[in-house]
Amino acid sequence: MAQVLEFKLPDLGEGLTEAEIVRWLVEVGDVVAIDQPVVEVETAKAMVEVPCPYGGVVTARFGEEGTELPVGAPLLTVAVGAPEGSSGSGEDSGSAPESSGGSGNVLVGYGTGAPAARRRRIRPDRLDRPVTEAPVSAAPVVKAPVLEAPVVKVLVADASVSEGPVPVVSPLVRRLARQNDIDLRRLAGSGPDGLILRADVDRAIRTAEETATATARAPQVQAQAPAPVQAPAAAPNGVAAAVDAERIPLRGVRGAVADKLSRSRTEIPDATCWVDADATELMAVRAAMNAATGPSAGPKVSVLALLARICTAALARFPELNSTVDTEAREIVRLSGVHLGFAAQTERGLVVPVVRDAHARNAESIGAEIARLTELARTGKLSPAQLTGGTFTLNNYGVFGVDGSTPIINHPEAAMLGVGRIMPKPWVHQGELAVRQVVQLSLTFDHRVCDGGTAGGFLRYVADCVEQPAVLLRTL
């Protein structure tokens, strides 16, 4: 006889406690194999496909696309056939060994250490639900004939609804309802079996706000005209616009970026200095590198890779900027290795992949790693480990066609170098006016780790390397 196994959202590592469902990869009634990806979720750091450790028929999914679930919340249930030779009785199936249900290898490499989800015995009082009828049916598991039955909705009732459990899985939904004085017992859940989702609570909050607005406007409307007038129609444009305004939740990558930038502005007393540099020689050196043939030929080197190599050389001279501040201990922690982050704009938002041990790499190696991480960022396949642990960030905002900026430090780092677009400008070169390739460099730094002299020395060294790449030969 088949058993229903519940698969919960596993630990995604890196201290992540929740994830948003981006796309379901299976439908109710589909047959899944062991370790087959069943859902794509987005955390604050990466997009991840979650494999299911069980093989069988999907009997239920918990959460619609866009729903945010905490780690440990049910994702789906799978009807798994009993091993050969089992008696098929309820007692035997309840004591079947765990190894017969699946691999237990959930999200290998993402920090999961939790055991495989435990099998659960079907309670008699749940046998009337469509989701749980498949395991007790005499039909073969893979056909799951009862799964096509409509899902029963929990409808809003009167005071009699106050008895029995509230159909809510996510503690985030409960907290949101509690903070906004929403009675969950009076909501009709739109999820499976009437499960109340975050979207249901958000909808109830909006309804309550509109009702409160209409109530507040009612006395003024009645004073102006004796005839009954609906408050929303007579409301000023400002109020109507506020009610109709679109609200975009700050979650996933966008929420993580917002939190980190806010924390940076709150904790770090930053300052910015900038300088214009003649990048003509740097561009000529790059062209010569990429045009080389024969034994000296190699992969194409990008401008970003050359700037990254210049940064690692500058940090070796000014290690104060490759540090962080331990606020609790009131100590500056100077870091020995350079893990260079670079800002990358993707369809999912801004991400900062990290080139590990950049101080030990040459320009060619750094360029290859930047290209690899950029492709992973573009496809949304960066792991959390590839987005954390940076010690210094390089931000090439020149790709957006702008000259300058005052970048916000990537907390908890101590500095960020910004690079504007390289473009032809009038420039005094060797005592004469000429058209040269000019770039603006800006350095935002944490004033707690160094003074302006150190930051200015770092930026001047970077500018000197841009203007005279031969300066780098001293460190090769």
Summary of the structure (lengths in Angstrom):
residues: 476
radius of gyration: 29.6
end to end distance: 69.3
largest distance: 95.3
contacts: 1452
relative contact order: 0.10
helix: 38%
strand: 22%
